[in-house]
């Protein structure tokens, strides 16, 4: 039998011990390790609130006048669309279709020529239609208001909207609260309007 030197036997023994130590550690360590449970990724979905709604009253020259619910941020054109669209004789050029709607707003779509024949330039129409008469703020139509100097269709509609929201004008000074009418325009209109 071949003889192994003592140093060589010691080296073999240490190699076998090192092998057993590594193998045992791997075997024991692997048994204790459990597969990690999958960690759920945090949800990136944000719960969206339902869109807020506004209620508007669509009246005048539309297919189905009435109350309509629209998403906040909708436009006058959207409200008219919900009401079945404008009637064939609607004067849509007098309505700002791009204006945003507000809760409780009344959207009025006028008929073309609904105020009858237009008065001559520079004259004013009242209930009797007499030239030179003052325009009555509490009963004037959009066409009559549009005839006032410096009051176009948009401002005329805002006067009607103000009247609808706040009731009859109690004084001519209330015109200053209407968007588009400032102190200078109020003074220009004062001799031309009445309650």
C-alpha positions as CSV (number, residue, x, y, z in Angstrom):
1,X,0.0,0.0,0.0
2,X,1.4,3.3,-0.9
3,X,2.3,5.5,1.9
4,X,1.0,9.1,2.2
5,X,3.1,11.6,4.0
6,X,1.7,13.1,7.1
7,X,1.6,16.6,5.6
8,X,-0.3,15.3,2.6
9,X,-2.8,13.4,4.7
10,X,-3.4,16.6,6.8
11,X,-4.0,18.6,3.6
12,X,-6.5,16.0,2.3
13,X,-8.3,16.0,5.7
14,X,-8.5,19.8,5.7
15,X,-9.9,19.8,2.1
16,X,-12.6,17.3,3.0
17,X,-13.5,19.3,6.1
18,X,-13.8,22.5,4.1
19,X,-15.9,20.8,1.5
20,X,-18.2,19.4,4.2
21,X,-18.5,22.8,5.9
22,X,-19.4,24.5,2.6
23,X,-21.9,21.8,1.7
24,X,-23.5,21.7,5.1
25,X,-23.8,25.5,5.2
26,X,-25.5,25.5,1.8
27,X,-27.8,22.7,2.8
28,X,-28.8,24.2,6.1
29,X,-29.0,27.7,4.8
30,X,-31.2,26.7,1.9
31,X,-33.6,24.9,4.2
32,X,-34.1,28.0,6.4
33,X,-34.6,30.3,3.5
34,X,-38.2,30.5,2.3
35,X,-39.2,32.1,-0.9
36,X,-40.2,35.6,-0.3
37,X,-43.8,36.3,-0.7
38,X,-44.4,38.6,-3.7
39,X,-44.7,42.2,-2.5
40,X,-47.6,43.9,-4.1
41,X,-46.6,47.1,-5.9
42,X,-48.3,50.1,-4.5
43,X,-51.4,50.9,-6.6
44,X,-50.8,53.8,-8.9
45,X,-54.5,54.1,-9.7
46,X,-56.0,57.2,-8.2
47,X,-59.6,57.1,-7.3
48,X,-61.2,59.7,-9.4
49,X,-64.1,61.7,-8.0
50,X,-67.1,61.7,-10.2
51,X,-67.2,64.9,-12.2
52,X,-69.2,67.7,-10.7
53,X,-72.4,68.7,-12.4
54,X,-74.2,71.9,-13.0
55,X,-77.8,72.4,-13.8
56,X,-78.8,74.9,-16.4
57,X,-82.1,76.1,-17.8
58,X,-82.2,76.1,-21.6
59,X,-85.0,78.2,-23.1
60,X,-86.0,79.9,-26.3
61,X,-85.5,78.6,-29.8
62,X,-84.4,75.0,-29.0
63,X,-86.0,71.7,-29.7
64,X,-86.6,70.7,-26.1
65,X,-86.4,73.6,-23.6
66,X,-85.9,72.6,-20.0
67,X,-83.5,71.8,-17.2
68,X,-80.3,70.0,-18.1
69,X,-77.4,68.5,-16.1
70,X,-73.9,69.0,-17.6
71,X,-70.4,68.3,-16.4
72,X,-68.7,71.3,-14.7
73,X,-66.7,73.2,-17.4
74,X,-69.3,72.5,-20.1
75,X,-70.0,75.3,-22.7
76,X,-73.3,76.9,-23.8
77,X,-73.0,74.9,-27.0
78,X,-73.1,71.7,-25.0
79,X,-76.3,72.9,-23.1
80,X,-78.0,73.7,-26.4
81,X,-77.0,70.3,-27.8
82,X,-78.6,68.6,-24.8
83,X,-81.8,70.6,-25.5
84,X,-82.0,69.0,-28.9
85,X,-80.1,71.7,-30.8
86,X,-81.2,75.1,-31.9
87,X,-84.4,75.7,-33.9
88,X,-84.1,76.6,-37.6
89,X,-84.9,80.2,-36.9
90,X,-82.6,80.6,-33.9
91,X,-80.4,83.6,-33.8
92,X,-77.2,81.7,-32.6
93,X,-75.0,84.7,-33.6
94,X,-76.5,86.5,-30.6
95,X,-75.4,83.7,-28.2
96,X,-71.8,83.1,-27.1
97,X,-71.6,79.3,-27.7
98,X,-68.1,79.2,-26.2
99,X,-69.1,80.6,-22.8
100,X,-68.8,78.2,-19.9
101,X,-72.0,77.4,-18.1
102,X,-72.5,78.0,-14.4
103,X,-74.9,76.2,-12.0
104,X,-78.3,77.8,-12.1
105,X,-77.7,79.7,-15.3
106,X,-80.4,80.3,-17.9
107,X,-79.3,79.9,-21.5
108,X,-81.7,81.8,-23.8
109,X,-81.6,81.2,-27.5
110,X,-83.5,84.0,-29.2
111,X,-85.4,83.7,-32.5
112,X,-84.3,85.8,-35.5
113,X,-86.4,88.9,-35.7
114,X,-88.3,88.1,-32.5
115,X,-88.4,91.7,-31.4
116,X,-90.1,92.7,-34.7
117,X,-88.8,95.4,-37.0
118,X,-85.6,97.1,-35.8
119,X,-86.0,100.7,-35.0
120,X,-84.1,103.3,-37.0
121,X,-80.6,104.0,-36.0
122,X,-80.4,106.3,-33.0
123,X,-84.0,105.7,-31.9
124,X,-85.1,103.7,-28.9
125,X,-88.0,101.3,-28.7
126,X,-90.1,100.9,-25.6
127,X,-93.3,98.9,-25.0
128,X,-95.2,101.3,-27.3
129,X,-92.3,101.4,-29.9
130,X,-92.2,105.2,-29.9
131,X,-88.9,106.6,-31.2
132,X,-86.8,108.3,-28.5
133,X,-88.5,106.5,-25.7
134,X,-86.3,104.9,-23.0
135,X,-85.5,101.2,-23.0
136,X,-87.1,99.5,-19.9
137,X,-84.5,97.3,-18.2
138,X,-87.1,95.1,-16.6
139,X,-89.0,94.2,-19.7
140,X,-86.6,94.8,-22.6
141,X,-85.8,92.0,-25.1
142,X,-82.2,91.1,-26.1
143,X,-82.7,93.0,-29.4
144,X,-83.9,96.1,-27.6
145,X,-80.9,96.0,-25.2
146,X,-78.6,95.4,-28.2
147,X,-79.7,98.7,-29.7
148,X,-78.2,100.6,-26.8
149,X,-74.9,102.3,-27.6
150,X,-71.9,100.2,-26.4
151,X,-74.2,97.2,-25.7
152,X,-73.6,94.4,-28.1
153,X,-75.3,91.0,-28.1
154,X,-73.0,89.6,-25.4
155,X,-73.6,92.4,-23.0
156,X,-77.3,92.4,-23.8
157,X,-77.4,88.7,-22.9
158,X,-75.5,89.4,-19.6
159,X,-78.1,92.0,-18.7
160,X,-80.8,89.4,-19.2
161,X,-78.8,86.8,-17.3
162,X,-78.4,89.3,-14.4
163,X,-82.1,90.1,-14.5
164,X,-83.0,86.4,-14.4
165,X,-80.6,85.7,-11.5
166,X,-81.4,88.7,-9.4
167,X,-84.9,89.7,-10.3
168,X,-86.1,93.0,-11.6
169,X,-83.7,95.9,-11.5
170,X,-84.4,98.2,-8.5
171,X,-82.3,101.0,-9.8
172,X,-80.4,102.0,-12.9
173,X,-77.2,101.9,-10.8
174,X,-77.5,98.1,-10.6
175,X,-76.3,98.0,-14.3
176,X,-72.8,98.5,-12.9
177,X,-72.9,95.0,-11.5
178,X,-73.4,93.5,-15.0
179,X,-70.1,92.3,-16.5
180,X,-69.1,94.6,-19.4
181,X,-70.8,97.7,-18.0
182,X,-68.5,99.9,-16.0
183,X,-69.0,103.4,-14.5
184,X,-68.4,105.2,-17.8
185,X,-70.8,103.0,-19.8
186,X,-73.4,103.3,-17.0
187,X,-73.3,107.1,-17.3
188,X,-73.7,106.8,-21.1
189,X,-76.7,104.5,-20.7
190,X,-78.4,106.4,-17.7
191,X,-80.4,108.8,-19.9
192,X,-81.4,106.1,-22.3
193,X,-82.8,103.4,-19.9
194,X,-85.6,103.2,-17.4
195,X,-86.9,100.6,-15.0
